[in-house]
């Protein structure tokens, strides 16, 4: 569930991207690794090495590609302080059989969900109209936090070295190829950050946008046919831990119970269930009038979930102390995320990051 592309919107009178003198600096954060020199890879051997490193890290958590059945049990605790729904304790279980499909469940105090993916169909039932943000977050952190290989191949790539918990890391910064980062020593708002241990090949830190980070711990991690999941993942927003994910067990399953992959009559009556799709980043420039030469934008990022009907839910700011925070959240809620219906398209839910850049007019 990573950024597939970048949609740029320009709002407000004479405002334009070209008129901006400088981009907004990213906020400081204890997990931000872009504190040293950040270098473009160009199109040669350095770029190829970065792509290989990401591929090796991605393969570690690609459990289903091992072709073996498994039973994965996970618990996580959410403490968002009311910014998102369903704070408290969660349980999640995935049962996979390469010949039968995937059956996964999750539950919290006031929410339950079951999903069955088998024979090319996706069925399910849940107690709400969408999958809660923190549940989608937990699944994204464990199964596909990084961009797909095809998206990486089209991305602009920069790199930087960093140290995290005493380990030397290579941090790779990815942005849409049409929106290359400026030649600066800092990370841009549009860049996704992937920090990998070059020795082990493991992903240690992932950040889709500045202000939001996944930190991975592989102490006593479970393995399946060479694939290694983290034992813990800590998710932070604005320097605060909002989710703690624990992989409690991962066991090989030679043969799963066939009944797990048979949808109930109620599921069949509901029709195809909606899937979890890749995230979207949207940059919005707000303000009116002319821009002073060399003006610097001020940015706030709003994070939320777009439901299959196009509704933005659980939207909140990743810079809650910023004076523009409330206005940015309110503006994001007024945006139209429904899009144009595509006949035969599968219903999907996805994360959205709305990066609101405010520039003072002259």
Residue pairs with C-beta under 8 A, 6 or more apart in sequence:
1 136
1 139
1 140
1 144
1 145
1 276
1 277
1 278
1 279
1 350
1 351
2 140
2 144
2 145
2 146
2 147
2 148
2 151
2 192
2 208
2 278
2 279
3 147
3 151
3 176
3 192
3 208
3 278
3 279
3 280
3 281
3 353
4 147
4 148
4 151
4 278
4 279
4 280
5 176
5 280
5 281
6 175
6 176
6 178
6 179
6 190
6 281
6 282
6 283
7 280
7 281
7 282
7 283
8 17
8 179
8 282
8 283
9 282
9 283
9 284
9 285
10 16
10 17
10 284
10 285
11 284
11 285
11 286
12 285
12 286
12 287
12 288
13 287
13 288
13 289
14 288
14 289
14 290
14 291
15 285
15 286
15 287
15 288
15 291
15 359
16 285
17 285
19 290
19 291
19 295
20 285
20 291
20 295
20 297
20 357
20 359
21 291
21 292
21 293
21 294
21 295
21 296
22 294
22 295
22 296
22 297
23 182
23 188
23 189
23 296
23 297
23 299
23 357
24 189
24 296
24 297
24 298
24 299
24 357
25 186
25 296
26 32
26 34
26 186
26 187
26 188
26 189
26 210
26 211
26 299
27 210
27 211
27 238
27 319
29 210
29 211
29 213
29 236
29 238
29 239
30 239
31 205
31 207
31 213
31 215
31 236
32 187
32 193
32 207
32 210
32 213
33 160
33 162
33 164
33 169
33 171
33 193
33 195
33 205
34 160
34 162
34 171
34 173
34 186
34 187
34 193
35 162
36 160
36 161
36 162
36 185
37 160
37 185
38 158
38 159
38 160
38 173
38 184
38 185
38 186
38 187
39 158
39 159
39 160
40 156
40 157
40 158
40 183
41 47
41 50
41 157
41 158
41 159
46 159
47 157
50 157
50 159
50 170
50 172
51 149
51 152
51 153
51 157
53 170
53 172
53 196
53 198
53 201
54 146
54 147
54 149
54 152
54 172
54 194
54 196
55 149
56 196
56 201
57 146
57 194
57 196
57 201
57 202
57 203
58 146
58 149
58 203
59 65
59 227
60 201
60 202
60 203
60 227
60 228
60 229
61 142
61 143
61 144
61 145
61 203
61 227
61 228
61 229
61 230
62 227
63 70
63 72
63 96
63 143
63 224
63 227
63 229
63 250
64 96
64 98
64 102
65 227
66 224
66 225
66 226
66 227
67 98
67 225
68 98
68 224
68 225
68 252
68 253
69 95
69 96
69 97
69 98
69 252
69 253
69 254
69 255
69 256
70 94
70 95
70 96
70 224
70 250
70 251
70 252
70 253
71 93
71 94
71 95
71 249
71 250
71 251
71 253
71 256
72 93
72 94
72 95
72 96
72 229
72 247
72 249
72 250
73 91
73 92
73 93
73 247
73 248
73 249
73 250
74 91
74 92
74 93
74 94
74 138
74 142
74 245
74 246
74 247
74 248
75 89
75 90
75 91
75 92
75 245
75 246
75 248
76 89
76 90
76 92
76 134
76 138
76 243
76 244
76 245
76 246
77 88
77 89
77 90
77 243
77 244
78 84
78 86
78 87
78 88
78 90
78 134
78 242
78 243
79 87
79 241
79 242
79 243
80 87
80 134
80 237
80 242
80 243
80 316
81 87
81 240
81 242
83 237
83 242
83 314
83 316
83 320
84 132
84 133
84 134
84 242
84 314
84 316
85 132
85 133
85 134
85 314
86 108
86 109
86 110
86 111
86 132
86 134
86 135
88 108
88 109
89 108
89 109
90 106
90 107
90 108
90 134
90 135
90 138
91 106
91 107
91 108
92 104
92 105
92 106
92 107
92 135
92 138
92 139
93 104
93 105
93 106
94 102
94 103
94 104
95 102
95 103
95 104
95 253
95 256
95 260
96 102
96 103
96 253
96 256
97 253
97 255
97 256
97 261
100 118
100 256
100 258
100 260
100 261
101 116
101 117
101 118
101 119
101 261
102 115
102 116
102 117
102 118
103 114
103 115
103 116
103 117
103 256
103 260
103 261
104 114
104 115
105 112
105 113
105 114
105 115
106 112
106 113
106 135
107 113
108 132
108 135
110 127
111 126
111 127
111 128
111 132
111 135
112 126
112 127
113 124
113 125
113 126
113 127
113 131
113 135
114 124
114 125
114 126
114 267
115 122
115 123
115 124
115 273
116 122
116 123
116 124
116 260
116 261
116 262
116 263
116 267
117 123
118 261
118 263
121 263
121 272
122 272
122 273
122 275
122 346
123 263
123 267
123 268
123 270
123 272
123 273
124 267
124 270
124 273
125 264
125 266
125 267
125 270
125 273
129 307
130 305
130 307
130 308
130 311
130 313
130 349
131 276
131 305
131 349
132 305
132 314
133 304
133 305
133 313
133 314
133 351
134 242
134 243
136 276
136 305
136 349
136 351
137 235
137 243
138 233
138 243
138 245
139 276
140 276
140 351
141 206
141 214
141 233
141 235
141 245
142 229
142 230
142 233
142 245
142 247
145 203
145 206
145 214
146 194
146 203
146 206
147 155
147 174
147 192
148 278
152 174
154 176
154 177
155 174
155 175
155 176
155 177
156 174
156 175
156 176
156 177
156 179
156 180
156 181
157 172
157 173
157 174
158 172
158 173
158 181
158 191
159 170
159 171
159 172
159 173
160 170
160 171
160 173
161 168
161 169
161 170
161 171
162 168
162 169
162 171
162 195
163 169
164 195
164 204
164 205
164 215
165 204
167 197
167 204
168 197
168 198
168 199
169 195
169 196
169 197
169 198
169 204
169 205
170 195
170 196
170 198
171 193
171 194
171 195
171 196
171 205
172 193
172 194
172 195
172 196
173 181
173 187
173 188
173 191
173 192
173 193
173 194
174 191
174 192
174 193
174 194
175 181
175 188
175 190
175 191
175 192
176 190
179 190
181 187
181 188
181 190
181 191
182 188
187 193
187 210
189 209
189 210
189 283
189 299
189 301
189 355
189 357
190 281
190 283
190 355
192 206
192 207
192 208
192 209
193 205
193 206
193 207
194 203
194 205
194 206
195 203
195 204
195 205
195 206
196 202
196 203
196 204
197 204
200 218
202 216
202 218
202 228
203 216
204 215
204 216
205 213
205 214
205 215
205 216
206 213
206 214
206 216
207 213
207 214
208 279
208 281
208 351
208 353
209 281
209 301
209 303
209 318
209 353
209 355
210 301
210 318
211 237
211 238
211 301
211 318
211 319
212 235
212 236
212 237
212 301
212 303
212 318
213 235
213 236
214 233
214 234
214 235
215 233
215 234
215 235
215 236
216 230
216 232
216 233
217 230
217 231
217 232
217 233
217 234
218 228
218 230
218 231
219 231
219 232
220 231
221 228
221 229
221 230
221 231
221 247
222 228
222 229
222 231
222 247
222 249
222 250
223 229
223 250
224 250
224 252
225 252
229 247
229 250
230 247
231 246
231 247
232 244
232 245
232 246
232 247
233 243
233 244
233 245
234 241
234 243
234 244
234 245
235 241
235 242
235 243
235 244
235 245
236 242
237 303
237 318
238 318
238 319
238 320
238 321
267 273
272 346
272 347
273 347
274 308
274 346
274 347
274 348
274 349
275 346
275 347
275 348
275 349
276 348
276 349
276 350
277 348
277 349
277 350
278 350
279 350
279 351
279 352
279 353
280 306
280 350
280 351
280 352
280 353
281 352
281 353
281 355
282 335
282 352
282 353
282 354
282 355
283 355
283 357
284 331
284 354
284 355
284 356
284 357
285 297
285 357
285 358
285 359
286 331
286 356
286 357
286 358
286 359
287 358
287 359
287 360
287 361
288 361
289 361
289 362
290 361
290 362
291 359
291 361
291 362
292 360
292 362
295 359
295 360
296 359
297 357
297 358
297 359
298 324
298 357
298 358
298 359
298 360
299 355
299 356
299 357
299 358
300 317
300 318
300 319
300 322
300 324
300 325
300 328
300 355
300 356
300 358
301 317
301 318
301 319
301 328
301 353
301 354
301 355
301 356
302 315
302 316
302 317
302 318
302 328
302 329
302 332
302 353
302 354
302 356
303 315
303 316
303 317
303 318
303 351
303 352
303 353
303 354
304 312
304 313
304 314
304 315
304 316
304 332
304 351
304 352
304 354
305 312
305 313
305 314
305 349
305 350
305 351
305 352
306 312
306 313
306 337
306 349
306 350
306 351
306 352
307 313
307 349
308 347
308 348
308 349
309 338
310 336
310 337
310 338
310 339
311 337
312 332
312 333
312 335
312 337
312 352
315 329
315 332
315 333
316 329
317 325
317 326
317 328
317 329
319 325
322 328
324 356
324 358
328 354
328 356
331 356
332 354
332 356
335 354
337 352
